[in-house]
Amino acid sequence: MSVTMNKELLIRMPVSLYNQASKLCKARYKSLSAFVRDLIIEQLENTLTPEEERIVGLGERQYYKGRGINWRKIRRG
């Protein structure tokens, strides 16, 4: 299967971050472009499923109706 690469991104970042990413890519024998593509794919795969989005939406609607718990009232630690 062939994938056509027809979009380009211009990413601005601090030199220190670029140097760290470049060292990481060199250690993994990847180009910086492949590294960024892999990170984007990883983020897309970690998104919520439609069922999970439905559950979150239901919880939000319940909260707006006053049936939820204010996070500031939850005791921590």
LUMNUTOR-94444 format. One record per atom (N, C-alpha, C, O): atom name; x, y, z; residue number from 1; residue in one letter. Coordinates in nm, 2 decimals. Layout:
REM LUMNUTOR-94444
PT atom      x      y      z  nr rest
PT   CA      X      Y      Z NUM    a
...
//
This chain:
REM LUMNUTOR-94444
PT atom      x      y      z  nr rest
PT    N   0.08  -0.12   0.00   1    m
PT   CA   0.00   0.00   0.00   1    m
PT    C   0.09   0.12   0.00   1    m
PT    O   0.18   0.14   0.08   1    m
PT    N   0.06   0.21  -0.09   2    s
PT   CA   0.14   0.33  -0.10   2    s
PT    C   0.06   0.45  -0.05   2    s
PT    O  -0.06   0.47  -0.08   2    s
PT    N   0.13   0.53   0.03   3    v
PT   CA   0.07   0.65   0.09   3    v
PT    C   0.14   0.77   0.02   3    v
PT    O   0.26   0.79   0.03   3    v
PT    N   0.06   0.86  -0.03   4    t
PT   CA   0.11   0.98  -0.09   4    t
PT    C   0.12   1.09   0.01   4    t
PT    O   0.03   1.12   0.08   4    t
PT    N   0.24   1.15   0.02   5    m
PT   CA   0.27   1.26   0.11   5    m
PT    C   0.25   1.39   0.04   5    m
PT    O   0.33   1.43  -0.04   5    m
PT    N   0.14   1.46   0.07   6    n
PT   CA   0.11   1.58  -0.01   6    n
PT    C   0.08   1.70   0.08   6    n
PT    O   0.04   1.80   0.03   6    n
PT    N   0.11   1.69   0.21   7    k
PT   CA   0.09   1.81   0.30   7    k
PT    C   0.22   1.83   0.38   7    k
PT    O   0.29   1.74   0.41   7    k
PT    N   0.25   1.96   0.40   8    e
PT   CA   0.37   1.99   0.48   8    e
PT    C   0.33   2.07   0.60   8    e
PT    O   0.23   2.15   0.60   8    e
PT    N   0.41   2.06   0.71   9    l
PT   CA   0.39   2.14   0.83   9    l
PT    C   0.51   2.22   0.85   9    l
PT    O   0.63   2.17   0.84   9    l
PT    N   0.50   2.34   0.90  10    l
PT   CA   0.61   2.42   0.95  10    l
PT    C   0.59   2.43   1.10  10    l
PT    O   0.50   2.49   1.15  10    l
PT    N   0.68   2.37   1.17  11    i
PT   CA   0.67   2.37   1.32  11    i
PT    C   0.79   2.45   1.38  11    i
PT    O   0.90   2.42   1.35  11    i
PT    N   0.75   2.55   1.46  12    r
PT   CA   0.85   2.63   1.52  12    r
PT    C   0.87   2.58   1.67  12    r
PT    O   0.77   2.55   1.73  12    r
PT    N   0.99   2.56   1.71  13    m
PT   CA   1.01   2.51   1.85  13    m
PT    C   1.15   2.57   1.90  13    m
PT    O   1.23   2.61   1.82  13    m
PT    N   1.16   2.57   2.03  14    p
PT   CA   1.29   2.62   2.08  14    p
PT    C   1.40   2.52   2.04  14    p
PT    O   1.38   2.41   2.01  14    p
PT    N   1.52   2.58   2.03  15    v
PT   CA   1.64   2.51   1.98  15    v
PT    C   1.66   2.39   2.08  15    v
PT    O   1.70   2.28   2.03  15    v
PT    N   1.65   2.41   2.21  16    s
PT   CA   1.67   2.30   2.30  16    s
PT    C   1.58   2.18   2.28  16    s
PT    O   1.62   2.07   2.28  16    s
PT    N   1.45   2.21   2.25  17    l
PT   CA   1.35   2.10   2.22  17    l
PT    C   1.39   2.03   2.09  17    l
PT    O   1.38   1.91   2.08  17    l
PT    N   1.43   2.11   1.99  18    y
PT   CA   1.47   2.05   1.86  18    y
PT    C   1.59   1.96   1.88  18    y
PT    O   1.59   1.85   1.82  18    y
PT    N   1.69   2.00   1.96  19    n
PT   CA   1.81   1.92   1.98  19    n
PT    C   1.77   1.79   2.05  19    n
PT    O   1.82   1.69   2.01  19    n
PT    N   1.68   1.80   2.15  20    q
PT   CA   1.64   1.68   2.22  20    q
PT    C   1.57   1.58   2.12  20    q
PT    O   1.59   1.46   2.12  20    q
PT    N   1.48   1.64   2.04  21    a
PT   CA   1.40   1.55   1.95  21    a
PT    C   1.49   1.49   1.84  21    a
PT    O   1.48   1.38   1.80  21    a
PT    N   1.59   1.57   1.80  22    s
PT   CA   1.69   1.52   1.70  22    s
PT    C   1.77   1.41   1.75  22    s
PT    O   1.80   1.31   1.68  22    s
PT    N   1.81   1.42   1.88  23    k
PT   CA   1.89   1.31   1.94  23    k
PT    C   1.81   1.19   1.96  23    k
PT    O   1.85   1.08   1.93  23    k
PT    N   1.68   1.20   1.99  24    l
PT   CA   1.59   1.09   2.01  24    l
PT    C   1.57   1.02   1.87  24    l
PT    O   1.57   0.90   1.86  24    l
PT    N   1.55   1.10   1.77  25    c
PT   CA   1.53   1.04   1.63  25    c
PT    C   1.66   0.97   1.59  25    c
PT    O   1.65   0.86   1.53  25    c
PT    N   1.77   1.03   1.62  26    k
PT   CA   1.90   0.96   1.58  26    k
PT    C   1.91   0.83   1.65  26    k
PT    O   1.96   0.73   1.59  26    k
PT    N   1.87   0.82   1.78  27    a
PT   CA   1.88   0.70   1.86  27    a
PT    C   1.79   0.59   1.81  27    a
PT    O   1.81   0.47   1.82  27    a
PT    N   1.67   0.64   1.75  28    r
PT   CA   1.57   0.54   1.70  28    r
PT    C   1.58   0.52   1.55  28    r
PT    O   1.50   0.45   1.49  28    r
PT    N   1.68   0.58   1.49  29    y
PT   CA   1.70   0.57   1.34  29    y
PT    C   1.58   0.61   1.26  29    y
PT    O   1.53   0.54   1.17  29    y
PT    N   1.52   0.72   1.30  30    k
PT   CA   1.40   0.78   1.24  30    k
PT    C   1.43   0.92   1.19  30    k
PT    O   1.52   0.99   1.25  30    k
PT    N   1.36   0.96   1.09  31    s
PT   CA   1.37   1.10   1.06  31    s
PT    C   1.28   1.18   1.15  31    s
PT    O   1.19   1.13   1.21  31    s
PT    N   1.30   1.31   1.16  32    l
PT   CA   1.21   1.40   1.24  32    l
PT    C   1.07   1.40   1.19  32    l
PT    O   0.98   1.40   1.27  32    l
PT    N   1.05   1.39   1.06  33    s
PT   CA   0.92   1.38   1.00  33    s
PT    C   0.85   1.26   1.04  33    s
PT    O   0.73   1.26   1.08  33    s
PT    N   0.91   1.14   1.04  34    a
PT   CA   0.85   1.02   1.08  34    a
PT    C   0.82   1.02   1.23  34    a
PT    O   0.72   0.97   1.27  34    a
PT    N   0.91   1.08   1.31  35    f
PT   CA   0.88   1.09   1.45  35    f
PT    C   0.76   1.17   1.48  35    f
PT    O   0.67   1.13   1.56  35    f
PT    N   0.74   1.28   1.41  36    v
PT   CA   0.62   1.37   1.43  36    v
PT    C   0.50   1.30   1.38  36    v
PT    O   0.39   1.30   1.45  36    v
PT    N   0.51   1.23   1.27  37    r
PT   CA   0.39   1.15   1.22  37    r
PT    C   0.35   1.04   1.32  37    r
PT    O   0.23   1.02   1.35  37    r
PT    N   0.45   0.97   1.38  38    d
PT   CA   0.42   0.87   1.48  38    d
PT    C   0.35   0.93   1.60  38    d
PT    O   0.26   0.87   1.66  38    d
PT    N   0.40   1.05   1.65  39    l
PT   CA   0.33   1.11   1.76  39    l
PT    C   0.19   1.15   1.73  39    l
PT    O   0.10   1.13   1.82  39    l
PT    N   0.16   1.20   1.61  40    i
PT   CA   0.03   1.24   1.57  40    i
PT    C  -0.06   1.12   1.57  40    i
PT    O  -0.18   1.12   1.62  40    i
PT    N  -0.01   1.01   1.51  41    i
PT   CA  -0.09   0.89   1.50  41    i
PT    C  -0.12   0.83   1.64  41    i
PT    O  -0.23   0.79   1.67  41    i
PT    N  -0.02   0.84   1.73  42    e
PT   CA  -0.04   0.79   1.87  42    e
PT    C  -0.15   0.87   1.94  42    e
PT    O  -0.24   0.81   2.01  42    e
PT    N  -0.15   1.00   1.92  43    q
PT   CA  -0.25   1.09   1.98  43    q
PT    C  -0.39   1.06   1.92  43    q
PT    O  -0.49   1.05   2.00  43    q
PT    N  -0.40   1.04   1.79  44    l
PT   CA  -0.53   1.01   1.73  44    l
PT    C  -0.58   0.87   1.78  44    l
PT    O  -0.71   0.86   1.80  44    l
PT    N  -0.50   0.78   1.80  45    e
PT   CA  -0.54   0.65   1.85  45    e
PT    C  -0.58   0.65   1.99  45    e
PT    O  -0.66   0.56   2.04  45    e
PT    N  -0.54   0.75   2.07  46    n
PT   CA  -0.57   0.75   2.21  46    n
PT    C  -0.69   0.84   2.23  46    n
PT    O  -0.72   0.88   2.35  46    n
PT    N  -0.77   0.88   2.13  47    t
PT   CA  -0.89   0.96   2.15  47    t
PT    C  -1.00   0.87   2.20  47    t
PT    O  -0.99   0.74   2.19  47    t
PT    N  -1.10   0.93   2.25  48    l
PT   CA  -1.22   0.85   2.30  48    l
PT    C  -1.30   0.79   2.18  48    l
PT    O  -1.31   0.84   2.07  48    l
PT    N  -1.35   0.67   2.22  49    t
PT   CA  -1.44   0.61   2.12  49    t
PT    C  -1.58   0.68   2.12  49    t
PT    O  -1.60   0.75   2.21  49    t
PT    N  -1.66   0.66   2.02  50    p
PT   CA  -1.79   0.72   2.02  50    p
PT    C  -1.87   0.69   2.14  50    p
PT    O  -1.95   0.77   2.19  50    p
PT    N  -1.86   0.57   2.19  51    e
PT   CA  -1.94   0.53   2.32  51    e
PT    C  -1.88   0.60   2.44  51    e
PT    O  -1.96   0.65   2.52  51    e
PT    N  -1.75   0.62   2.45  52    e
PT   CA  -1.70   0.70   2.56  52    e
PT    C  -1.73   0.84   2.55  52    e
PT    O  -1.76   0.91   2.65  52    e
PT    N  -1.74   0.90   2.42  53    e
PT   CA  -1.78   1.04   2.41  53    e
PT    C  -1.93   1.05   2.45  53    e
PT    O  -1.96   1.16   2.51  53    e
PT    N  -2.01   0.95   2.42  54    r
PT   CA  -2.15   0.96   2.46  54    r
PT    C  -2.16   0.96   2.61  54    r
PT    O  -2.24   1.04   2.67  54    r
PT    N  -2.08   0.88   2.68  55    i
PT   CA  -2.08   0.88   2.83  55    i
PT    C  -2.04   1.01   2.89  55    i
PT    O  -2.10   1.06   2.98  55    i
PT    N  -1.93   1.07   2.83  56    v
PT   CA  -1.89   1.20   2.88  56    v
PT    C  -1.99   1.31   2.86  56    v
PT    O  -2.02   1.39   2.94  56    v
PT    N  -2.06   1.30   2.74  57    g
PT   CA  -2.16   1.40   2.71  57    g
PT    C  -2.28   1.39   2.81  57    g
PT    O  -2.34   1.49   2.85  57    g
PT    N  -2.32   1.26   2.84  58    l
PT   CA  -2.42   1.24   2.94  58    l
PT    C  -2.39   1.29   3.07  58    l
PT    O  -2.47   1.36   3.14  58    l
PT    N  -2.26   1.27   3.12  59    g
PT   CA  -2.22   1.33   3.24  59    g
PT    C  -2.22   1.48   3.25  59    g
PT    O  -2.25   1.54   3.35  59    g
PT    N  -2.18   1.54   3.13  60    e
PT   CA  -2.18   1.69   3.13  60    e
PT    C  -2.32   1.74   3.14  60    e
PT    O  -2.34   1.84   3.21  60    e
PT    N  -2.41   1.68   3.07  61    r
PT   CA  -2.55   1.72   3.07  61    r
PT    C  -2.61   1.71   3.21  61    r
PT    O  -2.68   1.79   3.26  61    r
PT    N  -2.58   1.60   3.28  62    q
PT   CA  -2.62   1.58   3.42  62    q
PT    C  -2.56   1.69   3.51  62    q
PT    O  -2.63   1.74   3.60  62    q
PT    N  -2.44   1.72   3.49  63    y
PT   CA  -2.37   1.82   3.57  63    y
PT    C  -2.44   1.96   3.55  63    y
PT    O  -2.47   2.03   3.65  63    y
PT    N  -2.47   1.99   3.42  64    y
PT   CA  -2.53   2.12   3.40  64    y
PT    C  -2.67   2.13   3.45  64    y
PT    O  -2.72   2.24   3.48  64    y
PT    N  -2.74   2.02   3.47  65    k
PT   CA  -2.87   2.01   3.53  65    k
PT    C  -2.86   2.01   3.69  65    k
PT    O  -2.97   2.01   3.75  65    k
PT    N  -2.74   2.02   3.74  66    g
PT   CA  -2.73   2.03   3.88  66    g
PT    C  -2.72   1.89   3.95  66    g
PT    O  -2.72   1.88   4.07  66    g
PT    N  -2.70   1.78   3.87  67    r
PT   CA  -2.69   1.65   3.93  67    r
PT    C  -2.55   1.60   3.96  67    r
PT    O  -2.53   1.49   4.01  67    r
PT    N  -2.46   1.68   3.92  68    g
PT   CA  -2.32   1.64   3.93  68    g
PT    C  -2.26   1.70   4.06  68    g
PT    O  -2.33   1.76   4.14  68    g
PT    N  -2.13   1.67   4.08  69    i
PT   CA  -2.06   1.71   4.20  69    i
PT    C  -1.95   1.82   4.16  69    i
PT    O  -1.88   1.79   4.07  69    i
PT    N  -1.95   1.93   4.22  70    n
PT   CA  -1.86   2.03   4.19  70    n
PT    C  -1.72   1.98   4.23  70    n
PT    O  -1.70   1.93   4.35  70    n
PT    N  -1.62   1.98   4.14  71    w
PT   CA  -1.49   1.93   4.17  71    w
PT    C  -1.42   2.00   4.28  71    w
PT    O  -1.33   1.94   4.34  71    w
PT    N  -1.46   2.12   4.31  72    r
PT   CA  -1.39   2.19   4.42  72    r
PT    C  -1.44   2.14   4.56  72    r
PT    O  -1.37   2.17   4.66  72    r
PT    N  -1.55   2.07   4.56  73    k
PT   CA  -1.60   2.02   4.69  73    k
PT    C  -1.54   1.88   4.72  73    k
PT    O  -1.57   1.83   4.83  73    k
PT    N  -1.47   1.82   4.63  74    i
PT   CA  -1.42   1.69   4.65  74    i
PT    C  -1.29   1.70   4.73  74    i
PT    O  -1.20   1.77   4.70  74    i
PT    N  -1.29   1.62   4.84  75    r
PT   CA  -1.17   1.62   4.93  75    r
PT    C  -1.06   1.54   4.87  75    r
PT    O  -1.08   1.43   4.82  75    r
PT    N  -0.94   1.59   4.88  76    r
PT   CA  -0.83   1.53   4.82  76    r
PT    C  -0.73   1.49   4.93  76    r
PT    O  -0.72   1.55   5.04  76    r
PT    N  -0.66   1.38   4.91  77    g
PT   CA  -0.55   1.34   5.00  77    g
PT    C  -0.59   1.29   5.13  77    g
PT    O  -0.51   1.26   5.21  77    g
//
